[in-house]
Amino acid sequence: MDAALVIEIDRDRDEPAYEQVAQQIREAVATGGLKPGQLLPGVRSLAADLGVNLNTIARAYRLLEEDGFVEIRDRSGVEVAPPAKRAASGAGHALREELWHVLMRMRQAGVPLQAIRREVDRQLDKLLSPRRESER
Amino acid sequence: MESLSVWFVLAVETIVAGVLTFIIPRVTRRGLLFGVYVGEEHWRSEEAGAITRAWNTSMTAAIVLSILLGAALALTNPAHPAAVVSSLLLLLAATVATYLWAHVRSRALAVSGTPVAAAALIVESPGALTVPILATAIATIGGAIAFCYAWLHYGDIPSRVPTHFGISGRPDAWAPKAFGSVMLLPLMTAVLCPGLGVMACWTARAKRAIRQADGGVSLAAQLRFRRAVTLFLSGTVVLVTLMLASMSVASVRVALGLADGLPAASMAAAIVLVVYAVGGSLYLMLHFGQGGARLEKSAASAPLTNGLADNARWVLGVFYVNREDPSMLVEKRFGVGYTLNLGNPKALVFVALFLVFFVGIIWAARSLPHTR
């Protein structure tokens, strides 16, 4: 059996459990760990495995659906969504604004420009490398 | 002769049960010590070894004493209904006392804090439920046949009905005709067998326990173990149904004068059931270990996650109580198999219904005026 993708919840962290779940699934989708069309465990199954309330997982899946990472279907469950062909009108602008705010906050926090550039490159590599693997 | 056979039966029962108690610490998941998560390093420590050695010594003494005391009771009063199970009851009491003592000592090594919760993003195969659903269907049909057969012939049954059968299959105890004396066994078949089937279905969907960052080894082991337990339980459901349903129908036929005793099929099903239950339990324990622990090998040094590692969620190391967790069944911390999440309201309803039924059966059986 292949090593299955594992997500974790650390209750000692300030970040709410649903956000931890959503963030790890976002990352797995963005880096190619989860492929478009792949089914995710149902709300009950994942909540049972993690030992958390059903609402925690339902909320994480709703967040992911709003962000366009998954599609929730009534019968077949939760499916990883394919990346959009074109950014929805206004969405690109809003995300660029978000990135700009993060960069400004890093600068204000005293992170040197070179380090910010390296970090952006590193994150881009992380995002693109699995795709390159699959294209070979 | 009767005393000797009673003593032999109870000695075999006690030795089999005793062997199982010896095996448990040897097949336990690494990191768990008598119902306490002590972590993978403490598990190999000298203190942990001392607790396990003390358990072995105490259980050896308990087995010997149980056989001797049970034999004394069986030889002095072989006709007493408790004679055959007396040494088992003594062994059970000794096991509970020794376990509690070992559990309290193990708590000193417990890992503190809230463990990480982890889950694999894999989707359950719908096929996993096929066998237990089929077994539940057989149990429901078998139970319905047993109940309907007794119900439809109730009016024709004479004033005396058989309530117990000897080793030869011939009735050796009778009771006056009453709803309890006629319908007790069919009712038990109709309720108990589908209930066991439901447990097999829940087992197929029991909580998946994994270790942190072990490359999916513990998950694969756990899934194989869960599948094996589900198949084992499904087989048990079918065999119990065959045995109870055939006994139920046969007892009505004996009461009606259509047969002299139980058919050979009922007796064969009972023997097969005992061999299957003991052999299957030993196979699951020795081949898979607790939750598939014996298949984990080197991955077993990775930390456990979720409820298995969370000492705050376990009462005495055997009762899992987590209201947040929607799981019905979780892996046992002591022993091999699964246990109910007593924080789940559905599980509590199931336990309450089972207790009411169990107490009702005992009450009905005891209130029957038997004659021999």
Interface residues (C-beta under 8 A of the other chain):
Chain A: M1 D2 A3 A4 L5 V6 I7 E8 I9 D10 R11 D12 I25 A28 L34 L39 L40 P41 G42 R44 S45 L46 A47 A48 D49 L50 G51 V52 N53 L54 G77
Chain B: G113 T114 V116 A117 A118 A119 A120 L121 I122 V123 E124 R205 K207 R208 I210 Q212 A213 G215 G216 L219 A220 L223 T305 N306 G307 D310 R313 N322 E324 D325 P326 S327
